[in-house]
Amino acid sequence: MAKKRFDYEKLVQLKHNEIAAIIDVETGDLREVSHRKTTIPEGKELWLPNLAFAKHFVIGNKIIDWLETILTDQEMKVLWKMTRMIKFETNSLEPLNNDFSINQIAKEFNISRNRVSPIFKKLYDLGVYANFDVKRVDVPYTKYWILNPYICFSGRRIDTDIAKLFKGTVIQMKFKSLS
């Protein structure tokens, strides 16, 4: 029989935002009680862990409310279509990329070809989407446009590269100020 390394055993119930700690009353040392290891792979992180999980969710009504004040109805229609296109955990807007012609984009979003450039320039300047173009065979989202996860995200774990891509955008800074 293995020798026990403790004098007492106690079951402690904790809330999701609490952790257990051990205090050595003789030395005053404080250490966190080890708990299960994380299952988050390297290169990924939990996306906005304080929000309730949903397979696909709009991050916050506040950011959408703000966007509705600065976008036209047609621009909002394009944005809503983009939120329905995103791929799980990458927010990739596949098949959209820089190789798409104005006519293809106009057809995809059911808008006039004359409105494509002004609408998408405005959305890009706000940081609604990004072009993440790097040649990596192991990562599928590197060729396609990516929707800003501060507007909408599909999944729970996000690639750290994607999260960093949108730091400092108008959307991210507005999200931070509204939170």
C-alpha positions as CSV (number, residue, x, y, z in Angstrom):
1,M,0.0,0.0,0.0
2,A,1.3,3.4,-1.0
3,K,2.1,5.8,1.8
4,K,-0.3,8.7,1.9
5,R,1.3,12.1,1.7
6,F,-1.5,14.0,3.5
7,D,-3.3,14.1,6.8
8,Y,-6.8,15.1,5.7
9,E,-8.9,14.6,2.6
10,K,-11.7,17.1,1.9
11,L,-14.1,17.4,-1.0
12,V,-14.5,21.1,-2.0
13,Q,-17.2,22.4,-4.3
14,L,-16.1,25.3,-6.5
15,K,-17.8,27.6,-9.0
16,H,-16.5,27.9,-12.5
17,N,-14.5,31.1,-11.6
18,E,-12.9,29.7,-8.4
19,I,-9.8,27.6,-7.8
20,A,-8.7,25.7,-4.7
21,A,-5.5,26.6,-2.9
22,I,-3.4,25.2,-0.1
23,I,-2.0,27.4,2.7
24,D,0.8,26.1,4.8
25,V,0.0,27.6,8.2
26,E,3.5,27.1,9.5
27,T,5.3,28.9,6.6
28,G,2.5,30.9,5.1
29,D,3.1,29.4,1.6
30,L,0.2,29.5,-0.7
31,R,-0.1,27.2,-3.8
32,E,-2.8,26.4,-6.2
33,V,-4.3,22.9,-6.0
34,S,-3.4,21.1,-9.2
35,H,-6.4,20.3,-11.3
36,R,-7.0,18.6,-14.6
37,K,-4.7,19.5,-17.4
38,T,-6.0,21.7,-20.1
39,T,-7.1,20.1,-23.3
40,I,-6.4,23.1,-25.4
41,P,-3.8,22.3,-28.0
42,E,-0.7,24.4,-28.5
43,G,-1.4,27.4,-30.8
44,K,-5.0,27.6,-29.8
45,E,-6.8,29.5,-27.1
46,L,-10.3,29.7,-25.6
47,W,-12.2,32.4,-27.4
48,L,-13.8,34.9,-24.9
49,P,-14.2,32.3,-22.1
50,N,-16.5,34.5,-20.1
51,L,-19.2,34.2,-22.7
52,A,-21.6,31.2,-22.7
53,F,-20.6,28.6,-25.4
54,A,-22.7,28.2,-28.5
55,K,-21.7,26.4,-31.7
56,H,-22.2,29.7,-33.6
57,F,-22.8,32.9,-31.8
58,V,-22.8,36.6,-32.3
59,I,-20.3,37.9,-29.7
60,G,-22.3,40.8,-28.5
61,N,-25.4,42.8,-29.2
62,K,-23.5,45.9,-28.3
63,I,-21.0,45.6,-31.2
64,I,-23.9,44.7,-33.6
65,D,-25.9,47.7,-32.3
66,W,-22.8,49.9,-32.9
67,L,-22.3,48.5,-36.4
68,E,-25.9,49.2,-37.3
69,T,-25.3,52.9,-36.5
70,I,-22.4,53.2,-39.0
71,L,-23.3,50.7,-41.7
72,T,-26.1,51.1,-44.3
73,D,-28.8,48.4,-44.6
74,Q,-27.0,47.0,-47.6
75,E,-23.7,46.8,-45.7
76,M,-25.4,45.1,-42.8
77,K,-27.0,42.6,-45.2
78,V,-23.5,41.8,-46.5
79,L,-22.2,41.4,-43.0
80,W,-25.0,39.1,-42.0
81,K,-24.4,36.9,-45.0
82,M,-20.7,36.8,-44.0
83,T,-21.6,35.6,-40.5
84,R,-23.5,32.7,-42.0
85,M,-20.6,31.7,-44.2
86,I,-17.9,31.3,-41.5
87,K,-16.2,27.9,-41.0
88,F,-16.0,26.3,-37.6
89,E,-13.1,27.5,-35.3
90,T,-11.3,29.4,-38.2
91,N,-14.0,32.0,-39.2
92,S,-12.8,31.5,-42.7
93,L,-15.1,32.9,-45.3
94,E,-14.2,30.2,-47.8
95,P,-14.5,30.4,-50.8
96,L,-14.0,34.2,-50.6
97,N,-10.4,35.4,-51.3
98,N,-8.6,38.1,-53.3
99,D,-8.9,36.0,-56.5
100,F,-12.7,36.5,-56.5
101,S,-13.8,38.9,-59.2
102,I,-16.2,41.8,-58.5
103,N,-18.9,40.0,-60.5
104,Q,-18.5,36.8,-58.4
105,I,-18.7,38.8,-55.1
106,A,-21.8,40.7,-56.5
107,K,-23.5,37.4,-57.3
108,E,-22.5,35.8,-54.0
109,F,-23.9,38.7,-51.9
110,N,-26.7,39.7,-54.3
111,I,-25.6,43.3,-54.7
112,S,-24.8,45.5,-57.6
113,R,-21.3,45.1,-59.0
114,N,-20.9,48.9,-58.7
115,R,-21.5,48.6,-54.9
116,V,-19.0,45.8,-54.3
117,S,-15.8,47.9,-54.0
118,P,-17.2,50.6,-51.7
119,I,-19.0,48.2,-49.4
120,F,-16.0,45.8,-49.1
121,K,-13.5,48.6,-48.7
122,K,-15.6,50.1,-45.8
123,L,-15.9,46.7,-44.2
124,Y,-12.2,46.0,-44.6
125,D,-11.2,49.4,-43.2
126,L,-13.4,48.8,-40.1
127,G,-11.7,45.4,-39.6
128,V,-14.8,43.3,-40.3
129,Y,-12.8,40.9,-42.3
130,A,-9.1,40.3,-43.0
131,N,-7.1,38.8,-45.8
132,F,-4.7,36.2,-44.2
133,D,-2.6,35.0,-47.1
134,V,0.4,32.8,-46.3
135,K,1.4,29.5,-48.0
136,R,1.0,26.8,-45.4
137,V,-0.2,23.4,-46.5
138,D,-1.3,22.3,-43.0
139,V,-3.5,25.3,-42.3
140,P,-6.7,25.5,-44.4
141,Y,-7.7,29.1,-43.7
142,T,-4.6,30.8,-45.0
143,K,-5.9,31.5,-48.4
144,Y,-9.3,32.9,-47.6
145,W,-10.8,36.0,-46.0
146,I,-11.5,35.7,-42.3
147,L,-14.4,37.3,-40.4
148,N,-13.5,39.3,-37.3
149,P,-14.2,37.0,-34.3
150,Y,-15.2,40.0,-32.2
151,I,-18.3,40.2,-34.4
152,C,-19.2,36.5,-34.6
153,F,-17.3,33.3,-34.0
154,S,-18.1,29.7,-34.8
155,G,-16.6,27.4,-32.1
156,R,-14.9,27.7,-28.8
157,R,-11.2,27.4,-29.5
158,I,-9.5,29.8,-31.8
159,D,-6.1,29.7,-33.4
160,T,-3.9,32.2,-31.7
161,D,-2.8,33.5,-35.1
162,I,-6.4,34.4,-35.9
163,A,-7.0,36.2,-32.6
164,K,-3.8,38.2,-33.0
165,L,-4.7,39.1,-36.6
166,F,-7.6,41.3,-35.4
167,K,-5.9,43.0,-32.5
168,G,-5.9,46.8,-33.0
169,T,-8.8,46.8,-35.5
170,V,-11.6,49.4,-35.1
171,I,-14.0,46.5,-34.2
172,Q,-11.6,45.0,-31.6
173,M,-11.0,48.4,-29.9
174,K,-14.8,49.2,-29.9
175,F,-15.5,45.7,-28.5
176,K,-13.0,46.4,-25.7
177,S,-14.5,49.8,-24.9
178,L,-18.1,48.3,-24.8
179,S,-17.2,45.3,-22.6
